[in-house]
Amino acid sequence: CRMMRSVCARADAARRRSWTSAVAAAVALIGLMSLTGPPVAKLRRFSLPAGMSVLLPADFQVMPDDAIATKYPAPRKPLAAYTSPSGQVDFVVSQKSTPFKASDLPMLLRFFKASILNAFDNNVQFSQERTVTINGTEFIALEFVSNAGAGGADSKAPTAAPAPPRPAARRGTARRYTYLLYTIQAPKTEKELPQLLTLTFACPVVLADTWKPVAQEVMASVKVK
C-alpha cells in the first residue's frame, strides 16, 4: 500500500510539474505575442489609385473613413489607407500637387529630411535616407524611429517637403517606426501640375522587430505606372 501511495504521489507530482510548465509556456507565448503581434499574413498585390500597386499582408483592410479622420486628420483624404486587423500597423498613400519634377528628388531629399526633423522636434533616428530606384521609378526613401513632437505633423512643414502623416491619438511620447517613400508623377496634360506621392508604412516601435522586414519588402514591391 505504501509503495502504491508513493507511486501515485510521484505521478501526481509529475502531472503538476507538467501542468505548471504548460501554463508557463502559454504565459510566455501570450507575452511574446503582446510584444510582436500575431504572425504576419502572406503578402498579396493590392491595386492603388494613381496607377500604383503594392504587396501588402493579405489580411490588411481598407481603413474606414472615421478611423482615417481620427488617426490621420488632414485637409485632404489619403488616396489609399490600409491597416492591420489590430489597427496598429498602417499603410497610407497621399497625393498633392507640387511645382517640382522627378529630376528634383535628389535635391529635395535634404528638405524632406529637415521637414521630418522639424515636425518631430528633432526626436528622430534615421536608418535610411537616400534616393533609390524601385521597379523603374525613382523615390526618396526615409526610414526612421521617432518620438512624437509637440507640434502638429503639418504645422511646421514647408510646402515642398510635407511631413509624414502621424496618428493624432499617438502624439506625445509614443515612439513610432516609419518607412516613407516620396516620388513625383509627371502631369498628364499641360494644365496640370506634377503630383507628389507619399507612401507611408508605420507601426509602434515595439512591433518594429516583426514589421520592419515586412515594411522593407512592401516598399520594394511598389510599382508606379
Residue, then its C-alpha position, 0 to 999 in steps of 0.5 A: c500500500r505504501m509503495m502504491r501511495s508513493v507511486c501515485a504521489r510521484a505521478d501526481a507530482a509529475r502531472r503538476r510539474s507538467w501542468t505548471s510548465a504548460v501554463a508557463a509556456a502559454v504565459a510566455l507565448i501570450g507575452l511574446m505575442s503582446l510584444t510582436g503581434p500575431p504572425v504576419a499574413k502572406l503578402r498579396r498585390f493590392s491595386l492603388p489609385a494613381g496607377m500604383s500597386v503594392l504587396l501588402p499582408a493579405d489580411f490588411q483592410v481598407m481603413p474606414d473613413d472615421a478611423i482615417a479622420t481620427k488617426y490621420p486628420a488632414p485637409r485632404k483624404p489619403l488616396a489609399a489607407y490600409t491597416s492591420p486587423s489590430g489597427q496598429v500597423d498602417f499603410v497610407v498613400s497621399q497625393k498633392s500637387t507640387p511645382f517640382k519634377a522627378s529630376d528634383l528628388p535628389m535635391l529635395l531629399r535634404f528638405f524632406k529630411a529637415s521637414i521630418l526633423n522639424a515636425f518631430d522636434n528633432n526626436v528622430q533616428f534615421s536608418q535610411e535616407r537616400t534616393v533609390t530606384i524601385n521597379g523603374t521609378e525613382f523615390i526618396a526613401l526615409e526610414f526612421v524611429s521617432n518620438a512624437g513632437a509637440g507640434g502638429a505633423d503639418s504645422k511646421a512643414p514647408t510646402a515642398a517637403p510635407a511631413p509624414p502623416r502621424p496618428a493624432a491619438r499617438r502624439g506625445t511620447a509614443r515612439r513610432y517606426t516609419y518607412l516613407l517613400y516620396t516620388i513625383q508623377a509627371p502631369k498628364t496634360e499641360k494644365e496640370l501640375p506634377q503630383l507628389l506621392t507619399l507612401t507611408f508604412a508605420c507601426p509602434v516601435v515595439l512591433a518594429d522587430t516583426w514589421k520592419p522586414v515586412a515594411q522593407e519588402v512592401m516598399a520594394s514591391v511598389k510599382v508606379k505606372 
